[in-house]
């Protein structure tokens, strides 16, 4: 029987749009690049530090080892898996970035912006194919490119899995559409070479997505939804295919992708030892997780339609029963939205496309609605909307263009164009501002704690970030707030002790850090070494040596304990003994940055400034993202009388730690020397 396609947006339909669509897309990409250029000045924040700065990323073996381990294996290589994520391409990206840019954040941010630009281009292509209208594709791409809800996925290196997965998923879908086209046009539906090649590329792109982000396992459902909704119907069967025909079309279209996903799951099980794993830090009950889903969906919809609410965290009220407003109010709102949408669009000529957009959005968002399996501090997060939002923007763009067509064929109404430009300008301004959230740890966790003040973790991390900046009074306040919320959090108590020590309360700090180590389940060598330093500062050498012995017994702790002993010798006036011990350590590992920094301090104390400067520069080159390593360079240059160079180095240190007392004191001393020389 002769068949016809009743697709709402057939790929072979006559297209409409701008005369030179590529030029318009290039303009959009250039605007997007300008908007996101602000993030080039941001540093590494939160997970970036562990991910980009781990010691294994320096070796090319890091890449292939990532294919045989979980995504965070480098946190504890001796006890895998460390996480429930299998993302080898993400770790490979980190390894490549390190070899290209080292630990200079600007390069990492530039690569992520490049991924976003590529994703925007692909959104234009896929949206244009689905709608058969380049104006729709251009508007959808513009909304996606500049939507503030995408800011986190572009401005934060640790969220790079979002644009990278979107590229793979959009590529897989585009080539599926290309494989479908000859089948729709062919009467015998044979597998011609074009279709085979397109299908192979589509499956290869899906493989990349699976090795980047776990949500790719639902991609076959996206293919099935498209095939089901746009299933061709016999000419004499009216406007739609039968239910059986739709189910058959969905199964035929999705089975190659389902087989690939099954293969990935087998590989994942072999590497991790499990398919899925609950988040141990999330204590939400199954009932609470299910009843809170409507509230989470509403939060995501608000994030899309209210662009000025872009934020790194969102408050999500937990629903524990059906009678709570946090359950029935979101349900009522979603029911009203669904009912209004159905009544308005059920006879719309583009209803099939809109139905597919809804299916795309829900399928892509579904993994993020497993609320009990997510990290409790970010159960609802803007970055989770990166790929699902494409469907939403396609719906908005197509509804806009089709509702207000131009009076001439292939054009767009002037009012629509002006309205779109105004809205995109608003989004661009909000986007530019929102990138400041990911400028530093202090900025990020200030925003986190403001958005969700009831979350202890945010106050704890803000306290740590403020302490790193030298803002000890503010850090103590945040850490005490966190302690009041969770008195049993050992690491919070540990950092509170360090702040107390910096503020001169050495005896209190010693007892606090001792209590903290008793609460920490698996203390690190660094924790015991810090305990030793606090004990030594408090005059308790016996407890200091005991802590160093405990540190030496832990994996990786022996060298660190020896370095600390050398530092203590130096502090007690034994410069020669300290130098001998440090040079012995450097003979085994010349790239030991802490050992180099210690040696530089010893040489400077002995007034061997030229040698100290060389050593300090070597240490700083190994950790270019650490601002305080510029302090000893500035100090040595100052002692050498090179005041202008010293001031430049001191300014870099102050930019990263504006309230560090020793840095500010050195800057004042350098300024006085410069004034005297004038």
Number of C-alpha atoms within 10 A of each C-alpha: 7 8 14 15 17 19 20 18 21 18 18 12 13 9 16 17 18 15 11 9 15 14 11 14 19 13 12 21 22 12 17 21 18 12 20 24 18 18 25 19 11 19 23 25 22 18 14 17 15 15 21 24 18 12 12 18 22 16 11 14 12 19 20 13 16 21 19 16 23 23 23 21 21 22 17 11 13 10 9 16 21 17 15 19 21 28 23 25 22 22 25 22 17 24 23 18 19 21 13 12 12 21 22 17 23 17 16 28 25 19 17 27 25 16 21 27 23 16 26 27 22 21 30 24 18 22 29 26 22 22 25 22 22 24 26 29 29 27 28 26 30 26 24 26 30 29 27 29 32 25 28 26 24 28 29 26 27 23 18 25 24 25 25 23 27 26 26 24 24 23 24 27 23 23 21 20 22 20 23 19 16 18 15 18 13 12 12 8 11 10 13 12 11 14 20 13 15 19 23 17 19 24 22 16 20 27 21 20 28 27 20 27 20 20 16 23 21 18 23 23 22 22 23 23 25 26 23 22 23 23 23 21 20 16 15 11 9 10 12 19 20 15 11 10 15 22 18 15 21 23 19 13 21 19 15 14 23 19 12 18 20 12 13 17 18 14 16 25 14 13 17 20 14 13 15 14 12 13 16 11 12 15 14 18 12 14 12 18 20 18 21 27 22 22 24 24 20 17 18 20 15 13 21 21 12 13 19 18 15 25 22 22 22 22 19 17 12 18 21 18 14 12 10 12 13 19 22 18 15 19 19 12 14 17 12 12 11 12 11 12 12 14 10 11 15 14 10 13 11 18 17 20 23 23 18 21 24 15 19 24 19 17 19 24 21 16 17 21 19 15 24 23 21 19 15 17 18 16 20 24 21 22 23 21 23 22 24 21 25 26 24 22 24 29 22 17 24 24 17 15 19 15 9 12 14 15 9 8 9 15 15 20 14 10 11 15 14 11 12 17 14 12 16 19 14 17 23 23 15 21 27 20 17 24 26 18 25 24 20 17 23 22 16 23 27 20 20 25 20 16 16 18 15 13 18 21 23 25 28 27 25 25 32 26 23 25 25 20 21 21 19 24 14 14 26 23 15 24 29 19 17 25 21 12 15 15 13 13 18 21 19 25 27 25 24 29 28 24 26 22 22 15 13 13 14 21 17 14 26 26 14 21 27 19 15 22 19 11 17 17 9 9 16 16 23 16 20 25 26 19 29 28 24 25 25 20 18 18 13 15 16 11 18 23 19 15 22 26 19 16 27 18 12 14 12 13 20 16 16 19 24 20 21 22 22 26 25 20 17 20 14 11 12 14 21 14 14 24 22 12 20 24 16 15 19 16 10 10 11 14 14 17 20 16 28 25 20 24 28 28 26 23 21 21 15 12 14 15 21 16 14 26 22 14 22 27 18 18 25 21 15 17 15 16 18 15 19 22 23 23 24 25 28 29 26 27 22 22 16 15 14 15 23 16 14 25 23 14 22 26 20 18 24 21 12 18 21 16 17 18 13 11 23 17 11 18 25 13 16 24 16 12 15 15 9 8 8 5
